[in-house]
Amino acid sequence: MDLKRVAMGLHHGSYVMAERFIKEALKRKGEIESSTLPPYILNILGKLHAHIDKETALMYSTLIQNYTQSSHLTNEFKKYKVYDTV
């Protein structure tokens, strides 16, 4: 997801950029098969909305990135390219 870019855009006052990336993140959120995800990731995805602040976007980005890079990762995030890159 592009949550890190959302956080960076909001931090730098690039609201048009942040809006574009949050729309992309919400689109990707709708493509995820949630039946294989742990409850804390489902909770994060459930709280993801268009009016996110920069601190929350960065925190969600980090949590999702950590999950996708863990050894117990299912293929769901990689399948939909939902993970953030550093």
N, C-alpha and C positions, 0 to 999 in steps of 0.2 A: 504494500500500500504506500501511498505517497505522503504519509503523515509527517515524515521528517521535513519534506519540502513545504508542507502546510505550515509547520512551526517556523521554519526559516522565513517564509514569505510574510507571516504575521509579524515576526520579530523585526524584519527590515521595512515594514510598512508597505509591502507589495501585496495589497489585498486582492487584486485581480488574479495574481499568480496563486495565492493561497486558495481562493475560491475555485479556480480551475482544478487544483490538485485535490481539494476535498471532494469535489464532484466525482473525480476519478476514483478516489478511495471508496466513496459510497457506492459507486457502480460495482467495484470489485467485491465489496461486502455482500452485495446481492448475488454474486456468483459462487459463493463459498458453500460447500456441502458441510453443514454444521454438525452432522451426527457423529463425526469422529473427533471433534475438538473437545478439549478439556473445558470444564465450567468457567475457569477464569478468563479464557480467551473468548468464550461466548458472552461473558459479561462485558468485556471490553468492546466487542463488536456491537452488542446491544446498546451501549452508551454512545457509540459513534454517531454524530449528527453534524449537520451543516454549520452550526454555530459553535464550533469548538474553539477554545482559547489555545494560545501557543504552548503553554506549559503542559496542558492535557494532551495535545497532539504529540508533543515530544515524548511524554511518558508512554503513551499508547504505542508509539513507534518503537521505542526501546523494548517494551514488554513483548510485542509481537516479533520483533527481530530476535530477541533472546529465545523465544519459543521455537522459531523456525530454524535456529541454528543448534538446537539441542539434539541429543542422540535419539530421543524417542519421537522424533518428528514423523508425522504421517505425511503422505504425499499431497494432502489437500492444499497447503500453502504453496508448495512448489508448482503444483499443477496449475494454479490460478495466478501465479506470480504475485502473491499477496505480501511477500516479505519485503522489508525495506533493505536497501543497500547502504553501506557505510560511505 
